[in-house]
Every structure is written in C-alpha cells, then in structure tokens.
Amino acid sequence: MMERLGVGRTPLREALFRLVQENLVENVPRRGHFVAQLSASDFFSLFEVRRELEALSARLAARRVSPDLLERLATLVEEARQGVAEGNRDPVWNLEVDERFHLIVAEAANNAHLKEAVARYYGLSVRALYKSHLSVALISEELWAYEGMVEALRAGDAKAAEDVMRAHLDIDPIKDIMSAAAGGADAATEAANAGARPKRVSP
C-alpha cells in the first residue's frame, strides 16, 4: 500500500489510526486492517447524531447568517436550479452541490466547533451510504429543501430552517434502516451491509 500511495510508513499508520477512530476500518490483531462492516446500530447512531447536529446548525444559521453567506447560499441554489434544468445527473456534481449546501449552512451558524462536527459527520455519512450501496439523492429531488432553507434564513425563521433540514435528511432508505435498527431487527443489518464482504485495506 505504501508503494501504491507513494507515502511512508508513518503517514500510512496515522491515516489508518484515524480510520479506526472513525469506525471505518477495523484493526484485527495479527491479521491487519480491514474495512469495517456497518451494522444497523452503527448506521442508526451515525445518522442520529448527524440529524441533530444539522438541525442545530440550521436553527442557529437562521439567527446568525451574514449577508455574504446568505448570498453564497442563494447563488448555490441558482447553480443547482441550472444544473437540474440541464438534466445534470452526474453523481459527483450532485454530491458536491449537496456538500456545499450543508457546509454553508454550518458556516452560517457561526460556531467553529459545530461546523467542524457537521463536516465530519457529513463525510462519514456519505461513506456509509456508499458502503451500504445506497445512492445519494439527486439534486432535482432535494431542490425544494435548498430553496426552503434560503427562504427560512432570509426570514430569520429558526423553526422553519430546522424543519427544512430535518425533512431534507429524512431520506427513505435511511429512515427504513434506522427504524429497523431502533427495533433491533436483523434485517436492518443486512440492509446496511447489503451483503458486502470485508475488504482488505492494509498489506
């Protein structure tokens, strides 16, 4: 792996340590590092935290957003509208727009610790979605949330902003897995792992 990535042993160990800390990789004694299997409980815990963080982020953003950040968010929404009108279904573009949306709202909350937490859990949730073979929603399906957030922030309506964010994160596949996890259903774990076998990530 060091040869493939062109890095030394120390940076690689540090990267693997961070992945272990984030529960994305498992360190198995005398065997090496493996991609962690995602249980229903893991999925539930991850999105439960993210949902509350982003709800708080939206609520604070409605009270603290600066004119500059509000303009940046409005510009992003216009960019999203244009992309939808052009039929842009590129997953990379869709993910980039969605990430920018969440991070601008987090920045507008004017709390550095919250912004850092939102960014971290956004990244973790995207990895979890891909690992579970769940697709990221297209911008065309989420444009209403972006537009609603701009309206709520312009109005300084904290409750409306929080409601929009919670609804935006209430994605059906995630909701199904979280509901099953809360009830302790074995099917939830199967859905979260989607039959994926462990993948070795360390030599």
N, C-alpha and C positions, 0 to 999 in steps of 0.2 A: 504493500500500500504506500509506503514511503516513496518508492520509486515512481509509482503511478501519479502521485500527487506532487512530487517534487519538493517534499518537506522533510525536515529532520525528525528524529525520534521524539524529542521534547515537545515540539508543537503538536505532533500527532497524538501524544499521550494527553496533552492538555485538552485537545479537541474531543477526544474520546471521553475524558473525565467529565467534560461539560455535557456531552450527550447522555452519559449515565445519570448525571444530576437532573437532567430534564426528562428522565424516564423514556428516552428514545432508543437507548442501547442498554443491553444487559451485559455485565461483566461476569462471565462464568469461570470460576477458578479452574486453572489447568486446561482450559479449553479455548479461552479467548473472548472476544466481544461479539455479540450478536444483536441484530435488530430486535428490539423489544416487541413482544406480542401485545397487542392492545386489547385489554379486557373491557367488558361493558362498564365496569366500575371506573376504570381509568377514563373512558370516554365521558361518562357522566360527570366525574369530578372536574375534568378539564373544561368542559363547556359550561358547567355550573359556575365556575369561577369567572370565566370569560364573560358570561352574560351579565353578571353583577358588576364587574369592572366597567364594562362598556355602558351599562345603564347609568352608572355614576358619572362616567365620562360625559355622556350626552347631557345629563342633568346640569352638571357644572358648566359645560360649554354654553348652554343657553344663558347662563348668568354672567359669563366672563369673556365670551368671544370678542375678539378685536375686529375692527372693520377690515383689516388686512386679511385675517384668516377667514372671515365670512366671505370676502371676495374670492379668495382662493377656493373655497368650497363651492361657491356658485359657478366659478369657472370650470371646476372639475365636473360638476353636474352637466354643464353645457357640453363639455367634451364627451361625456357619457351619452348624452342625447344624440350627438352627432354620430358616434360610433354605432349606436343602436339603429339609427336611421340608415346607416350604410350596411347594416347587417353583419357587423363585426362579431364573429363568434370565436375568435381566437382565444383560447383559454389563458394564455399569458397576459394578453391585454385585459381580459376580464378580471383576472386576479390582481393585476397592477392597479387598476382603477379602484377596485374594492379596498385594497390595502391603503391606498392614498386617502380614500374616504374616511376610513376608521382612524387613521393616524392624524388627519387634520382635525377631526372632532376631538381626539385625545389631546392634541396640542392646544386647541381652543379652551380646554378645561383649565389650562394654566396651572398644572400640577405636574412637576417633573417626574415624581415617583409614579404617579398614575399613568402618565404617558409611557414610561418605560415598561410598566406592567402590561398595559394594553398591547404594546408592540410585541412583547414576549409571548403573551398568550394567543395573539393573532397568529404568529408564526407557528406555534405549537399546534393550534387547531387546524391550520392548513395542512401541516404534515400528517396529522391524524386523519383528516378527511381523505387524503390521497392514499395513505396506508390502508384505510378501510375500504378503498375502492368506491368512495362516494364522490361524485363530481361537485365542483364548485358551481354555485348558481350563476347563470348568465346575467350580465348587467341589465338586459332587457326585462328580466324578471324582478329586478331589485331597484329599478329606476325610481319607482314610487317612493321608496324609502329615502333615497338621496334627496329627492325634491322635497319630501316632507320634512327632512332634517333642516334643510336651508330655511324653509318657512318657519319652523319652530325656533331656530336660532335668531332669525330676524325679529321675531315677535318676542324674544326673551322668555318663551314659554318652556320652563324646565320640565313640566309634566309631559307635555306633548313630545318634547325631544326624547325623553326617556321611553315613552310609549312607542315611538317610531323605532328606536333602536332595539327594544325588546322584540317587537314584531319582525323586524329585519332579521334577527338572529333566530327566530322561531322556524327553522328550516325543517321540513317534514322528515327527511331521513334521520336527522339528528334527534328530532323530537321522539321518533319511534324508538331509537336505541336508548335514549335517556329514560323514557317511560318504562321500557323493559328492564333497564338496569335498576331503577328505583324499586321495581317489584321483584328483583332477584331472578329474572328469567334467564335460563341458559341460552335461549335464542338470541338474546342481546349480544352475548359474547361472540356467537357465531356470526352475527351481522357485523359486528365491529371488526372482526378479524377477516371475514369474507374468505375463509379457507386458506389464507396466506400461510406459507411455510416460513420458518425462520431463515433469514438471510445473513450470511457471514459478512461482517464489515471490517474485520481485522485479520491480518495474516496469522 
